Amino acid sequence: MPILKQLNNIDTAVQNTMGIEDGIATVLDVLVVKSASIARLESLINNLSWLVSELVTSINLPCSRKLC
């Protein structure tokens, strides 16, 4: 596929060039909205196993358990 045609397809450009999955874009869209809910985020994040792992690791850090 010619490069100009690939760049015209934003989804392909973001996914292939930047390595951003569709799920991440959706999570970011939800976080931008003031009415973002944990339930909505949880359902989206559960589809991204690597993100679940990173969040659990981050939350379990000693610094996260108290004010740093």
C-alpha positions, 0 to 999 in steps of 0.5 A: 500500500502506498505511503500516502494512502496509509497516512490518509487512513488515520487508524492504520497510521496510529496503529502501525506507526505509533503502536497504539491499540484501539482500546487505548484510544477508547480509554483515553476518550473516556478519561477526557470526559468529566462523567467517566466512570470506573465501571466503563473504564474497567470494562475497557481496561480488562481487554488490555491485559498488559495495562491491567498488569501495569496498573496492578504493579503500580498500585502495589508499589510502596509509594502508592500505598502512602502519600509520597 
